[in-house]
Amino acid sequence: MRRIHLTTVIARTLAAATVLTVTAACGAQSDKAAGAADQKPAAAAPSTAPSDGTANDNKADGSTADGATEADPASAPSANGAAKPAPKILMATGAKGAQVQELQARLAQVGWFDDTPTGTYGSVTVAAVKGFQSKRGLPTTGSADTATLQRLADMTTKPTRDELAGKAVNKPKTKLDKRCMTGRVLCISKTTRTLNWVVNGKVLSSMDVRFGSQYTPTREGTFKVFLKSKNHVSSIYHTPMPYAMFFSGGQAVHYSSDFAKRGYAGASHGCVNVRDKAKLAKLFDQVKVNDKVVIYW
């Protein structure tokens, strides 16, 4: 029994050491590693992480807080035991036209489509639809079915002419977490992938952000900025992390040239990436050590 117990302790110790290594610093992931971030970015329910910031629910893989995987809505049994009918597919790979263009523009509103709407349902649109579906607990098919389109319609507005042309994106307003309503807060929503700089309940600036993949998730909870480093370079990945504001171990809010170049096709190793360097530079000058950081769904 003592030998079995000792083996278990060693295994747990090694696992803990691995986690510490991964979270020591951030850098952009490769296409292969980052692909999971767009395919399985989140769970649908808001986080209930404790305010001390030590918990990491790791809902990037679609799991619930207790580790159970969410049921597939299409296959879940109904009250009488019969399976629900699968949603009807309305658009899929190869489709073209105004409906596809509107789909792309609506996906852009919720941060899932970075290109100019073309009206052609290609690989970029498939990836965007998969990410949206996975985050909402829908079957991750990449095809636009009735359930997916209804959920997207509920969250977005009819695209304007400029949005359809790729000249503008009207994102829905972020619902601020109640922890963001007092004091000075970097209020970061995983749902809308937005960072809001909030002072005494008033949003002073807002910017797009991206997070870690399901294998290196960005932690959720309440933290404080404990270190600012304007010209930081990752000690693990040896990549620049300009305007870094560290809030939990090696995880920080920082500018990412990879995010600026590739958008949501990539992911961080746990940090909160910002692609607007000018906006972040201004924010960096305003944020102080010990300002609050709230990351939530």
KAVEN-V288375 format. One record per pair of residues at least 6 apart in sequence whose ideal C-beta (glycine too) atoms are under 8 Angstrom apart, sorted by the first residue. I is the first residue (numbers start at 0). GAP is how many residues later the second one is. Records with the same first field share a line. If there is no record, write none. Layout:
# KAVEN-V288375
I: GAP / GAP
This chain:
# KAVEN-V288375
19: 229
20: 215
21: 194 / 247 / 248
22: 193 / 225 / 226 / 227 / 228 / 246 / 247
23: 211 / 212 / 225 / 226
24: 209 / 210 / 211 / 212 / 216 / 225 / 244
25: 186 / 208 / 211 / 215 / 224 / 225 / 226 / 228 / 242 / 243 / 244 / 245
26: 207 / 209 / 210 / 211 / 212 / 214 / 241 / 242
27: 6 / 209 / 211 / 228 / 230 / 231 / 238 / 239 / 240 / 241 / 245
28: 8 / 184 / 187 / 237 / 238 / 239 / 240
30: 234 / 235
32: 180 / 182 / 234
33: 179 / 231 / 232 / 233
34: 178
35: 24 / 177 / 178 / 179 / 231
36: 23 / 173 / 174 / 175 / 176 / 177 / 227 / 229 / 230
37: 74 / 89 / 90 / 92 / 93 / 226 / 227 / 229
38: 88 / 91 / 92 / 95 / 101
39: 20 / 21 / 22 / 94 / 100 / 174
40: 19 / 90 / 93 / 94 / 149 / 170 / 173
41: 17 / 18 / 20 / 92 / 93 / 148 / 149 / 255
42: 16 / 19 / 20 / 21 / 27 / 92 / 94 / 254
43: 26 / 91 / 92 / 93
44: 14 / 19 / 252
45: 145 / 250 / 251
46: 10 / 12 / 18 / 143 / 173 / 174 / 249 / 250
47: 17
48: 6 / 7 / 8 / 171 / 172 / 247
49: 171
50: 128 / 170 / 171
51: 169 / 170
52: 166 / 168 / 169 / 170 / 194 / 195
53: 167
54: 164 / 165 / 166
55: 161 / 163 / 164
56: 8 / 163
57: 156 / 159
58: 6 / 158 / 161 / 238
59: 151 / 152 / 153 / 154 / 157
60: 153
61: 7 / 8 / 72 / 75
62: 6 / 7
63: 6
69: 67
71: 67
72: 11 / 64 / 65 / 66 / 74
73: 10 / 12 / 13 / 65 / 73
74: 8 / 9
75: 7 / 8
76: 6 / 7
77: 6
85: 53 / 59
86: 52 / 58 / 59 / 60 / 61
87: 57 / 58
88: 52 / 54 / 55 / 56
89: 9 / 54 / 55 / 56 / 59
90: 8 / 9 / 12 / 30 / 52 / 53
91: 29 / 50 / 51 / 52
92: 28 / 29 / 30 / 33 / 49 / 50
93: 27
94: 25 / 26
95: 23 / 24 / 25
96: 22
97: 21
99: 17 / 18 / 19 / 20 / 21 / 25
100: 16 / 17 / 18 / 63
101: 15 / 56 / 57 / 62
102: 18 / 22 / 26 / 41 / 46 / 49
103: 9 / 11 / 13 / 14 / 15 / 21 / 24
104: 8 / 12 / 54 / 58 / 59
105: 46 / 47 / 50 / 53
106: 6 / 18 / 21 / 22 / 25 / 45
107: 6 / 9 / 55 / 61
108: 46 / 47 / 48 / 50 / 54 / 60 / 61 / 62 / 63
109: 22 / 42 / 45 / 46 / 61 / 62 / 82
110: 60 / 81 / 82 / 83 / 97 / 153
111: 16 / 17 / 19 / 20 / 152
112: 11 / 12 / 15
113: 149 / 150 / 151
114: 9 / 51
115: 49 / 50
116: 42 / 46 / 47 / 48 / 49
120: 23
125: 16 / 17
126: 15 / 138
128: 12 / 13 / 14 / 15 / 19
129: 10 / 11 / 12
130: 133
131: 6 / 16 / 19 / 20
132: 6 / 7 / 8 / 9 / 15
133: 6
135: 15
137: 9 / 10 / 13
138: 6
154: 17
155: 16
156: 13 / 15
159: 8 / 10
161: 6
162: 6 / 7
170: 21 / 23
171: 20
173: 13 / 15 / 17 / 18 / 20 / 22 / 32
174: 14
175: 11 / 20 / 22 / 25 / 27
176: 10 / 12 / 117 / 119
178: 6 / 8 / 43 / 113 / 115 / 117
179: 7 / 16 / 18 / 21 / 114
180: 17 / 20
181: 18 / 19
182: 16 / 17 / 108 / 109
183: 14 / 15 / 16 / 103 / 104 / 107 / 108
184: 12 / 13 / 14 / 106 / 107 / 108 / 109
185: 9 / 10 / 11 / 12 / 39 / 59 / 61 / 67 / 101 / 105 / 106 / 107 / 108
186: 8 / 9 / 10 / 11 / 107
187: 6 / 7 / 8 / 21 / 65 / 84 / 105 / 106 / 107 / 108
188: 6 / 7 / 107 / 108
189: 21 / 28 / 30 / 105 / 106 / 107
190: 106
192: 15 / 16 / 17 / 18 / 71
193: 12 / 13 / 14 / 15
194: 11 / 12 / 13 / 14 / 58 / 77 / 79
195: 7 / 9 / 10
196: 6 / 7 / 8 / 9 / 86 / 89 / 90
197: 6
203: 82
204: 74 / 77 / 78
206: 67 / 68 / 69 / 72 / 73 / 76
207: 66 / 67 / 68
208: 44 / 63 / 64 / 65
209: 46 / 49 / 53 / 54 / 56 / 57 / 58 / 62 / 63 / 65
210: 6 / 7 / 56 / 57 / 59 / 61 / 62
211: 6 / 55 / 56 / 57 / 58 / 59
212: 54
215: 51 / 52 / 53 / 54
216: 53
217: 33 / 50 / 52 / 53 / 54 / 77
218: 29 / 32 / 51 / 76
219: 75 / 76 / 77
220: 27 / 73 / 74
221: 70 / 71 / 72
222: 24 / 25 / 69 / 70 / 71 / 72
223: 23 / 65 / 66 / 67 / 68 / 69
224: 20 / 21 / 22 / 62 / 63 / 64 / 65 / 66 / 67 / 68
225: 20 / 21 / 63 / 64
226: 17 / 18 / 19 / 25 / 62
227: 16 / 17 / 18 / 56 / 59 / 61
228: 12 / 15 / 17 / 23
229: 12 / 13 / 14 / 54
230: 9 / 11
231: 8 / 9 / 10 / 12 / 20 / 22
232: 6 / 7 / 8
233: 6 / 7
235: 14
236: 32
239: 17
240: 11 / 13 / 14 / 15 / 30
241: 12 / 13 / 35 / 38
242: 10 / 11 / 12 / 31 / 34 / 37 / 38 / 40 / 41
243: 8 / 9 / 10
244: 7 / 8 / 9 / 39 / 42 / 48
245: 6
246: 6 / 46
247: 45
249: 20 / 21
250: 19 / 20 / 21
251: 19 / 20
252: 18 / 19 / 21 / 27 / 40
253: 17 / 18 / 19 / 20 / 26
254: 18 / 19 / 20 / 22 / 25 / 26
255: 12 / 15 / 17 / 18 / 19
257: 8 / 15
258: 7 / 9 / 14 / 15 / 16
259: 15 / 16 / 17
262: 12
271: 23
273: 6
